[in-house]
Amino acid sequence: MRAAVFHGAGDVRIEAVAAPGEPEPGQVLIAPSMAAICGTDASEYAHGPHMIPLHTRHPGSGHVGPLVLGHEFVGRVEAVGDGVESLAVGDRVVSGAGISCGECAWCREGRTNLCASYYTLGLNTHGGLADQVLSPASICVPVPDSVADVGAAMAQPLAVAIHALDRGGVGPGMTVAVLGIGGIGGFLIGAASTRELDRLIAVDVDPGKLTLARAIGADEAIDARDADVAAAIGEATGGEGADVVIEASGVAANPSIAIHATKRGGRVVIVGLQADPPPVDIFDAALREVDLIATVAHICDSNLPASLDVLARTELAGEVLGEVVPMTRLVEDAIAPLAAGTAPGKMVVEVSA
């Protein structure tokens, strides 16, 4: 079958590989139709391998060597393994991509994203940028007819944003600020806009991203190039600060700015990953009892259905979409522009093209 295979930094090839075979008990075989590309894919291409076990066997998946990319995808079920009753051949599904054991302490608590043996399709074992991929049925969710394949390919990253909002307790009547309107930041704005907030504030240094943020639900957009961000958020909230500030940029100064922009007793949610440990103003957080909350990945059972619901009820997918490109142009038209920071939005690949 045809697949997009990572061989190393700057080396992703569209090539023939062995098909995955029949599904084992609890698995489904999926024929992907669309797959979205994210910053992690671009980072692996530009500077990797970081997460891809190219040279050392992954402790969870057991994979080592070149790897089929793709952890954000939608497709049709082509075969089901023994014991699978929730899905049938022909069902259109999205896969949560993150695989957990279901037995460790974290899985038993429902925190499957923290599983002791967690691994991810398309990053730690073969993924969905291929004619076929195997996935546990337990992490797959049927796609409603109202969500097209292009939008459904975005369900997994949107689920990451929804998990972050849930971790921050974001709900009706709150004021929320999002620092960084990149890939996940845009989804944070779009999902937060459905939660009956009092005020939703977007912060970025890119005027185009601020325009997008307004289009998908932000009430106010702050240009961080010429503003004291914490002061501007304070002014927008009557001097109190936001109930929740979500740091989604990965910029070293922003965790401290998020703390300063949060009201007394409020919450800061860290989504953006820092290249190096940043200085953080814990003193201010302590004096004003600001909760610092971390978040990673998502919970398939709850966040994926919520993601598909948001996609069904809003125009978010169309607003954040950059281009749909054929598989044959994956590197040139999707991964490389994303790595260079020139992609026009969320890039989606037509796997069969």
Secondary structure, DSSP 8 states (H G I E B T S, - for coil): -EEEEEEETTEEEEEE-----S--TTEEEEEEEEEEE-HHHHHHHHH--SSS-SSS--TTT---SSEE--SSEEEEEEEE-TT--S--TT-EEEE--EE--S-SHHHHTT-GGG-TT-EEBTTTB--SSBS-EEEEGGGEEE--TTS-HHHHTTHHHHHHHHHHHHHTT--TT-EEEEE--SHHHHHHHHHHTTS--SEEEEEES-HHHHHHHHHTT-SEEEETTSS-HHHHHHHHTTTS-EEEEEE-S--TTHHHHHHHHEEEEEEEEE-S--SS-----HHHHHHTT-EEEE--S--HHHHHHHHHHHHHHSSHHHHHEEEEEEGGGHIIIIIHHHHHT---SEEEEETT-
